[in-house]
Amino acid sequence: MKDFNNKVVVITGGATGIGFSFAKRFGAGGAKIVIAGRRQDKLDTAVVTLEKLGVEAAGFTCDVSDYAQVEALADFAEEQFGGADVIMNNAGVLIPPSTVIDADRNQVLQIMNVNYMGVWNGASVFGKRFITRGTPAAIYNIGSENAFFNIVPGMFAYESAKHGLHSMTDALREEVPDFIDVSFICPGFVQSEMTEAAGDIPMDVEEYISIAWPQILAGEYYVVSHPYNVVWIKQRYDEMMKAYETYAPRYDGDWQYDPRAMVARAAQSAED
């Protein structure tokens, strides 16, 4: 989607940080904005700021881990502006660093409920409405550089959710009709409420938006930043390729074990 003029853009976690910066950028392009979050005071402040910039905006209190509340968010967008054209699933949380073995179960569930299920809730609720309407739309899932590798000690729960979100978004883009754009937006370490303890070490959020925005306008699937990440990506995939080359090298006819081809053959056999 290259033109957001008069489009209705819903952004979860949109009152602060990356979500709010995207809200301003969409609004500058003529979009009407619905921002969702759990804190009414932050929503109110964000809406006032957007309106001062000349953007039509509204806020809605929503816990994205609750499917019914996400449905209510979609209803709100219809009541305010006639329905959403874009959903940006941005809301996310962090938990204290921990190891896999010693992590608090409830905290791990919190991460999964918000950072994974919250995105699925948004994609499901809004995706169904986009398909029913049948007009150009977009689903933007906010992932992370941590969807590509695990390098931060104690962050396994966050990284696991983002890896799962990567897979979900891959599936989503194959499933939806051509009139729905899907992007997997993967910020690196960017200044936000979640990273404020790191001071000015993370990338400035407006610098990040300036990198990401042209990719969104170009309809890219992967929206990336932080170029050093290719070092860690290469390290992971080099290790994987070495394992295959050593213990499962390619050979003539290995296509018979292509998982997609095997599933297709199994489906055909079931029909026969």
Contacts in CASP RR format, 6 or more apart in sequence:
PFRMAT RR
TARGET T0000
AUTHOR 0000-0000-0000
METHOD contacts of the structure
MODEL  1
MKDFNNKVVVITGGATGIGFSFAKRFGAGGAKIVIAGRRQDKLDTAVVTL
EKLGVEAAGFTCDVSDYAQVEALADFAEEQFGGADVIMNNAGVLIPPSTV
IDADRNQVLQIMNVNYMGVWNGASVFGKRFITRGTPAAIYNIGSENAFFN
IVPGMFAYESAKHGLHSMTDALREEVPDFIDVSFICPGFVQSEMTEAAGD
IPMDVEEYISIAWPQILAGEYYVVSHPYNVVWIKQRYDEMMKAYETYAPR
YDGDWQYDPRAMVARAAQSAED
1 7 0 8 1.000
1 85 0 8 1.000
1 86 0 8 1.000
1 136 0 8 1.000
1 137 0 8 1.000
1 138 0 8 1.000
1 181 0 8 1.000
1 219 0 8 1.000
2 217 0 8 1.000
2 218 0 8 1.000
2 219 0 8 1.000
4 26 0 8 1.000
4 27 0 8 1.000
4 29 0 8 1.000
4 30 0 8 1.000
4 31 0 8 1.000
4 86 0 8 1.000
5 29 0 8 1.000
5 30 0 8 1.000
5 31 0 8 1.000
6 30 0 8 1.000
6 31 0 8 1.000
6 32 0 8 1.000
7 26 0 8 1.000
7 30 0 8 1.000
7 31 0 8 1.000
7 32 0 8 1.000
7 85 0 8 1.000
7 86 0 8 1.000
8 31 0 8 1.000
8 32 0 8 1.000
8 33 0 8 1.000
8 34 0 8 1.000
8 77 0 8 1.000
8 81 0 8 1.000
8 82 0 8 1.000
8 83 0 8 1.000
8 84 0 8 1.000
8 85 0 8 1.000
8 86 0 8 1.000
9 23 0 8 1.000
9 26 0 8 1.000
9 27 0 8 1.000
9 31 0 8 1.000
9 32 0 8 1.000
9 33 0 8 1.000
9 34 0 8 1.000
9 84 0 8 1.000
9 85 0 8 1.000
9 86 0 8 1.000
9 88 0 8 1.000
10 34 0 8 1.000
10 35 0 8 1.000
10 36 0 8 1.000
10 73 0 8 1.000
10 74 0 8 1.000
10 77 0 8 1.000
10 84 0 8 1.000
10 86 0 8 1.000
10 87 0 8 1.000
10 88 0 8 1.000
10 126 0 8 1.000
11 19 0 8 1.000
11 20 0 8 1.000
11 22 0 8 1.000
11 23 0 8 1.000
11 26 0 8 1.000
11 33 0 8 1.000
11 34 0 8 1.000
11 35 0 8 1.000
11 36 0 8 1.000
11 88 0 8 1.000
11 90 0 8 1.000
12 36 0 8 1.000
12 37 0 8 1.000
12 62 0 8 1.000
12 64 0 8 1.000
12 73 0 8 1.000
12 87 0 8 1.000
12 88 0 8 1.000
12 89 0 8 1.000
12 90 0 8 1.000
12 91 0 8 1.000
12 118 0 8 1.000
12 122 0 8 1.000
13 19 0 8 1.000
13 35 0 8 1.000
13 36 0 8 1.000
13 37 0 8 1.000
13 64 0 8 1.000
13 90 0 8 1.000
13 91 0 8 1.000
13 92 0 8 1.000
14 20 0 8 1.000
14 22 0 8 1.000
14 23 0 8 1.000
14 35 0 8 1.000
14 36 0 8 1.000
14 37 0 8 1.000
14 46 0 8 1.000
14 90 0 8 1.000
14 91 0 8 1.000
15 35 0 8 1.000
15 37 0 8 1.000
15 39 0 8 1.000
15 42 0 8 1.000
15 43 0 8 1.000
15 45 0 8 1.000
15 46 0 8 1.000
15 59 0 8 1.000
16 42 0 8 1.000
16 46 0 8 1.000
16 192 0 8 1.000
16 193 0 8 1.000
17 190 0 8 1.000
17 191 0 8 1.000
17 192 0 8 1.000
17 193 0 8 1.000
17 205 0 8 1.000
18 90 0 8 1.000
18 142 0 8 1.000
18 187 0 8 1.000
18 190 0 8 1.000
18 192 0 8 1.000
18 205 0 8 1.000
18 208 0 8 1.000
18 209 0 8 1.000
19 35 0 8 1.000
19 88 0 8 1.000
19 90 0 8 1.000
19 142 0 8 1.000
20 35 0 8 1.000
20 46 0 8 1.000
21 205 0 8 1.000
21 206 0 8 1.000
21 208 0 8 1.000
21 209 0 8 1.000
22 88 0 8 1.000
22 90 0 8 1.000
22 209 0 8 1.000
23 33 0 8 1.000
23 35 0 8 1.000
23 46 0 8 1.000
23 50 0 8 1.000
23 55 0 8 1.000
23 57 0 8 1.000
24 50 0 8 1.000
24 53 0 8 1.000
24 55 0 8 1.000
25 209 0 8 1.000
25 213 0 8 1.000
26 33 0 8 1.000
26 86 0 8 1.000
27 33 0 8 1.000
27 50 0 8 1.000
27 53 0 8 1.000
27 55 0 8 1.000
27 57 0 8 1.000
28 53 0 8 1.000
28 55 0 8 1.000
30 55 0 8 1.000
31 55 0 8 1.000
31 86 0 8 1.000
32 55 0 8 1.000
32 56 0 8 1.000
32 57 0 8 1.000
32 80 0 8 1.000
32 81 0 8 1.000
33 50 0 8 1.000
33 55 0 8 1.000
33 56 0 8 1.000
33 57 0 8 1.000
33 58 0 8 1.000
34 57 0 8 1.000
34 58 0 8 1.000
34 59 0 8 1.000
34 60 0 8 1.000
34 73 0 8 1.000
34 76 0 8 1.000
34 77 0 8 1.000
34 80 0 8 1.000
34 81 0 8 1.000
34 84 0 8 1.000
35 43 0 8 1.000
35 46 0 8 1.000
35 47 0 8 1.000
35 50 0 8 1.000
35 57 0 8 1.000
35 58 0 8 1.000
35 59 0 8 1.000
35 60 0 8 1.000
36 43 0 8 1.000
36 59 0 8 1.000
36 60 0 8 1.000
36 61 0 8 1.000
36 62 0 8 1.000
36 64 0 8 1.000
36 73 0 8 1.000
36 91 0 8 1.000
37 43 0 8 1.000
37 59 0 8 1.000
37 60 0 8 1.000
37 61 0 8 1.000
37 62 0 8 1.000
37 91 0 8 1.000
38 61 0 8 1.000
38 62 0 8 1.000
38 63 0 8 1.000
39 61 0 8 1.000
40 61 0 8 1.000
43 59 0 8 1.000
43 60 0 8 1.000
43 61 0 8 1.000
44 59 0 8 1.000
46 57 0 8 1.000
46 59 0 8 1.000
47 57 0 8 1.000
47 58 0 8 1.000
47 59 0 8 1.000
50 57 0 8 1.000
51 57 0 8 1.000
56 81 0 8 1.000
58 76 0 8 1.000
58 80 0 8 1.000
58 81 0 8 1.000
60 72 0 8 1.000
60 73 0 8 1.000
60 76 0 8 1.000
60 77 0 8 1.000
62 69 0 8 1.000
62 70 0 8 1.000
62 72 0 8 1.000
62 73 0 8 1.000
63 69 0 8 1.000
64 70 0 8 1.000
64 89 0 8 1.000
64 91 0 8 1.000
64 92 0 8 1.000
64 114 0 8 1.000
64 118 0 8 1.000
64 119 0 8 1.000
64 121 0 8 1.000
64 122 0 8 1.000
65 113 0 8 1.000
65 114 0 8 1.000
65 117 0 8 1.000
65 118 0 8 1.000
65 121 0 8 1.000
66 121 0 8 1.000
67 121 0 8 1.000
67 124 0 8 1.000
67 125 0 8 1.000
70 118 0 8 1.000
70 121 0 8 1.000
70 122 0 8 1.000
70 125 0 8 1.000
71 125 0 8 1.000
73 125 0 8 1.000
74 83 0 8 1.000
74 84 0 8 1.000
74 125 0 8 1.000
74 126 0 8 1.000
74 129 0 8 1.000
77 83 0 8 1.000
77 84 0 8 1.000
78 84 0 8 1.000
83 129 0 8 1.000
84 126 0 8 1.000
84 129 0 8 1.000
84 130 0 8 1.000
84 137 0 8 1.000
85 130 0 8 1.000
85 135 0 8 1.000
85 136 0 8 1.000
85 137 0 8 1.000
85 138 0 8 1.000
86 137 0 8 1.000
86 138 0 8 1.000
86 139 0 8 1.000
86 140 0 8 1.000
87 122 0 8 1.000
87 123 0 8 1.000
87 126 0 8 1.000
87 127 0 8 1.000
87 138 0 8 1.000
87 139 0 8 1.000
87 140 0 8 1.000
88 140 0 8 1.000
88 142 0 8 1.000
89 118 0 8 1.000
89 119 0 8 1.000
89 122 0 8 1.000
89 123 0 8 1.000
89 139 0 8 1.000
89 140 0 8 1.000
89 141 0 8 1.000
89 142 0 8 1.000
90 142 0 8 1.000
91 114 0 8 1.000
91 118 0 8 1.000
92 114 0 8 1.000
92 115 0 8 1.000
92 194 0 8 1.000
93 110 0 8 1.000
93 111 0 8 1.000
93 114 0 8 1.000
93 115 0 8 1.000
93 194 0 8 1.000
94 111 0 8 1.000
94 158 0 8 1.000
94 194 0 8 1.000
95 104 0 8 1.000
95 107 0 8 1.000
95 108 0 8 1.000
95 110 0 8 1.000
95 111 0 8 1.000
95 157 0 8 1.000
95 158 0 8 1.000
96 107 0 8 1.000
97 153 0 8 1.000
97 154 0 8 1.000
97 155 0 8 1.000
98 104 0 8 1.000
98 107 0 8 1.000
98 154 0 8 1.000
98 156 0 8 1.000
98 157 0 8 1.000
99 154 0 8 1.000
99 156 0 8 1.000
100 156 0 8 1.000
103 156 0 8 1.000
103 157 0 8 1.000
107 157 0 8 1.000
108 157 0 8 1.000
111 157 0 8 1.000
111 158 0 8 1.000
111 160 0 8 1.000
111 161 0 8 1.000
112 157 0 8 1.000
112 160 0 8 1.000
112 161 0 8 1.000
115 158 0 8 1.000
115 161 0 8 1.000
115 162 0 8 1.000
115 165 0 8 1.000
116 161 0 8 1.000
116 164 0 8 1.000
116 165 0 8 1.000
116 168 0 8 1.000
119 141 0 8 1.000
119 142 0 8 1.000
119 165 0 8 1.000
119 168 0 8 1.000
120 168 0 8 1.000
123 139 0 8 1.000
123 141 0 8 1.000
123 168 0 8 1.000
123 172 0 8 1.000
126 137 0 8 1.000
126 139 0 8 1.000
127 137 0 8 1.000
127 139 0 8 1.000
127 176 0 8 1.000
127 180 0 8 1.000
130 137 0 8 1.000
130 139 0 8 1.000
130 176 0 8 1.000
130 180 0 8 1.000
131 176 0 8 1.000
131 177 0 8 1.000
131 180 0 8 1.000
134 177 0 8 1.000
134 179 0 8 1.000
135 179 0 8 1.000
136 179 0 8 1.000
136 180 0 8 1.000
136 181 0 8 1.000
137 179 0 8 1.000
137 180 0 8 1.000
137 181 0 8 1.000
138 180 0 8 1.000
138 181 0 8 1.000
138 182 0 8 1.000
138 183 0 8 1.000
139 172 0 8 1.000
139 176 0 8 1.000
139 180 0 8 1.000
139 181 0 8 1.000
139 182 0 8 1.000
139 183 0 8 1.000
140 182 0 8 1.000
140 183 0 8 1.000
140 185 0 8 1.000
140 216 0 8 1.000
141 165 0 8 1.000
141 168 0 8 1.000
141 169 0 8 1.000
141 172 0 8 1.000
141 182 0 8 1.000
141 183 0 8 1.000
141 184 0 8 1.000
141 185 0 8 1.000
142 185 0 8 1.000
142 187 0 8 1.000
143 162 0 8 1.000
143 165 0 8 1.000
143 166 0 8 1.000
143 169 0 8 1.000
143 184 0 8 1.000
143 185 0 8 1.000
143 186 0 8 1.000
143 187 0 8 1.000
144 158 0 8 1.000
144 159 0 8 1.000
144 162 0 8 1.000
144 186 0 8 1.000
144 187 0 8 1.000
144 188 0 8 1.000
145 186 0 8 1.000
145 187 0 8 1.000
145 188 0 8 1.000
145 189 0 8 1.000
145 225 0 8 1.000
145 226 0 8 1.000
145 229 0 8 1.000
146 152 0 8 1.000
146 155 0 8 1.000
146 158 0 8 1.000
146 159 0 8 1.000
146 162 0 8 1.000
146 163 0 8 1.000
147 159 0 8 1.000
147 162 0 8 1.000
147 163 0 8 1.000
147 164 0 8 1.000
147 165 0 8 1.000
147 166 0 8 1.000
147 184 0 8 1.000
147 186 0 8 1.000
148 166 0 8 1.000
148 186 0 8 1.000
148 229 0 8 1.000
148 232 0 8 1.000
148 233 0 8 1.000
148 236 0 8 1.000
149 229 0 8 1.000
149 232 0 8 1.000
149 233 0 8 1.000
149 235 0 8 1.000
149 236 0 8 1.000
150 156 0 8 1.000
150 159 0 8 1.000
151 232 0 8 1.000
152 159 0 8 1.000
165 184 0 8 1.000
166 184 0 8 1.000
169 182 0 8 1.000
169 184 0 8 1.000
170 184 0 8 1.000
172 182 0 8 1.000
173 182 0 8 1.000
173 221 0 8 1.000
176 182 0 8 1.000
181 219 0 8 1.000
182 221 0 8 1.000
183 215 0 8 1.000
183 216 0 8 1.000
183 219 0 8 1.000
183 220 0 8 1.000
183 221 0 8 1.000
183 222 0 8 1.000
183 223 0 8 1.000
184 221 0 8 1.000
184 222 0 8 1.000
184 223 0 8 1.000
185 212 0 8 1.000
185 216 0 8 1.000
185 223 0 8 1.000
186 222 0 8 1.000
186 223 0 8 1.000
186 224 0 8 1.000
186 225 0 8 1.000
187 208 0 8 1.000
187 212 0 8 1.000
187 225 0 8 1.000
187 226 0 8 1.000
188 202 0 8 1.000
188 203 0 8 1.000
188 208 0 8 1.000
188 225 0 8 1.000
188 226 0 8 1.000
188 229 0 8 1.000
189 195 0 8 1.000
189 198 0 8 1.000
189 201 0 8 1.000
189 202 0 8 1.000
189 203 0 8 1.000
189 226 0 8 1.000
190 202 0 8 1.000
190 203 0 8 1.000
190 204 0 8 1.000
190 205 0 8 1.000
190 208 0 8 1.000
190 225 0 8 1.000
191 199 0 8 1.000
191 200 0 8 1.000
191 202 0 8 1.000
191 203 0 8 1.000
191 204 0 8 1.000
191 205 0 8 1.000
192 202 0 8 1.000
192 205 0 8 1.000
195 202 0 8 1.000
203 225 0 8 1.000
203 226 0 8 1.000
208 225 0 8 1.000
211 225 0 8 1.000
212 223 0 8 1.000
212 225 0 8 1.000
215 222 0 8 1.000
215 223 0 8 1.000
215 224 0 8 1.000
216 223 0 8 1.000
255 261 0 8 1.000
256 262 0 8 1.000
END
